Amino acid sequence: MQEGSESRILSRYSARDGLTGAFTRPYFLSQLVDEWRFALDMGKPFCICLIDIDQLRKVNEQHGLSAGDTLIADTAEAIRGTLDLPQWGNLRCLMGRYDGDSLMLLLPGCRLKRAEQFAFRIRQAISKLGSTSLTFTVSIAIAAFNGTDTVDGLLARIEKTLCLAKQFGGDGIEISHTAELTRDLATVTRLPVKWHGEPKLKN
């Protein structure tokens, strides 16, 4: 019994990325597959968000790899800090290290509108990080399971949406609305700098 418990603890620990504390890519994708199966069987919604640091290669070249690692770790911490806010008390979020400079979020039971709001708050938190000598921005892509997506199709869709975010210059949020995403801007929504749910300030 003790050996089995230690094995589970070791397995759980090895599923974590050392830099960010997020799940490793293989473990995260296994959780995504499980959620996809559940959503497919039960007709439940879920969303995924892909968060990528803009121009990380340039940061690494100018400031060193340790500076880039710090940005990645800070981004993960900003995501956790956002999730800890009282307004997200019932929001479930699994975070994975998807690639070298990108993190992916799995939001079980979450609909697109709430995922948009959460992404905006994450971007807002990240914008407050950095220093006068080293500031950075992120691009965020959001995709909702449409009831017929395959896992591979959903991942391809959000990756293409992130490419659009990068083409727009980064520092923004793009939302995928269609399975067959192209460069046609009618298929994505670019969220404004100010979240549209907040009243605009009068001059």
N, C-alpha and C positions, 0 to 999 in steps of 0.2 A: 504493500500500500504506500509506504513512504517513498519507495523507488519510483512508483508511478506518479506521485505528486511532484517529486523533484524533476521528473521528465517533462511534466506539463509546464512547470515553471521555467525550465530551460528552453523549451520550445517557444513559449510566449516571449521570453527575453530575446531569443534569436530572431524573432519576427519584427523586432524594432530596429529602425535605422539609428546608428550611433550618434549622428550629428543633430538630427531634428527630433528624435523621439517618436517620429511617425512610424507607421507600419512599413515594412519593406515592400517593394513592388510585388513580389510573388504572393505574399500573405494578403496584401490589400486586394489584389485581383481575385484571390480566392473568396474573399468576403463579398466583393462585388458580384461574383457569379452566384453566390448564395442568395444575395438580396434580389438579384435578377430573377432567379427561379421562384422565390417567394412572391415577388410582384407579378410575375407571369401567371402563377397559379391562383393568387388571391385577388388580382386586379388592383393592387395597391400602387400608389405613386412613389417615385423616388427621383432624386436629381443627383448629378455629379457636377463638380466644379474643378476646373484645371487652372492652377495659379502658377504663373511663370514669371521669374524675375527678369525685367528688361535689361538687355545689354550686360548680362553678367560676365560674359567673356571680356568685355572692355574693362570692367571692374577688376577682374583677375589680372589682366595685363598691366593695368596702371597701379594697382594697390597690392597685388599679391593674392595667392589662393586663399590665404587665411581670411582676408577681408571678404572674399566671396562667400566663404563658408559661414562667416558671421552673418551675412545678409540672409542666407538660407535659414540659418537657425533662428534669426530674429523674425523672419516671416512666419515660421511655424509657431513661434511663441505668440505673435500677434493674432494668429488664428485661434489659438487656445484662449487668449485673453478676451477675444470677441465672443467666443462661445460661452464664456463664464458670466457674461453680462446677464442680468435678471430677465431681460426681454426674450432671451433664447432658452429659457429654462426647460422647455419641453422639446427642444430640438436635438435630435441625435446626430452625431457627426463622427465619422471615421476618417482619419487623415493618413494618407500614404505618400511615401517618397516615390513619385512616379518616374522621375528622371533626375539628372544631375542638378538642374536648377528649377525643377517644377514639383509642386505638391498637388495631389488630387484629394478632393473631399467626396465622400459618399454620404448623402443625406437621406436616410431611409424615411419613408412616409412623408417626405417633403414635396410640396408642389412648387411650380416654377416661380410664382410670385414671391413666396417666402425665401426661396433660394436667391432671388435677385436682391432682396433686402439684406440678406446675410452677407452676400458678396460685396455689396456696397459698404457695409460696416467694416468688413475686413480691409477693403481698399483704403477706407478712411483711417483705420488704425495703422496700417503700414505707412501711410503718407506722413505720419507723425514720427516715424523712426528715422535713424540716420543722424548725421551731424552736418555742420557747415562744410566740412571737407569731403563728406561721402554721403550723398543722398541717393535714393533709388526708388523706382516705381515698379509696379507689377501689371501684367496683363492677366485678365481673368475671363475664362470661357465657362458658360453654363449650358448644360443640356438636361432635359427631362426625359425620362423613359416614356415612350409614347404608346406602350402596350404591345408593340410588335417588334421593337428593336431586338437585335441580337446583341450580345455583349461586345463583340468585335465591331458591329455597326455603330453602337453607341460611342465606343472609344474613338472610332474613326471620325465620327461626327464632331465630337468635342475637340479633337486635335485640329480639324479643319477650321473650326470656329476660333481656336486660339491663333491659328495662322492669320486669320483676318484681323484679329486684335493687334497682332504685330504689324501687319501691313498698314493699319490705321495709325501707327506710330507708337503703340503701346500705351501704358498708363490709362487703361480703360477696361470696360466690361462688355463682352459680347455674348449674346444669347442665341443659341441655335433653336430654330423653330421647325426645321424640316429635316427629314432623313437624308434627302439628296441635296446636301449643301453645296452651293456653288459660290462664286464671287458676286453673284447678284445680291445687292444689299437688301433686297426685299425679303431675303430669307433670314436675316439677322436683325437684332435690335441693339443699337449702341446706347447704353445708358448714359444719361447726361452726367456731368461732374457733380451736380446737385441731385440727390435722390428725389425722384418726382413725387414721392409721397410726403415730402416736407413742404410747407408753405414757403414761397419765395419771399425774400426780404425786399422791402420797398426802399428805393433810394431816398 
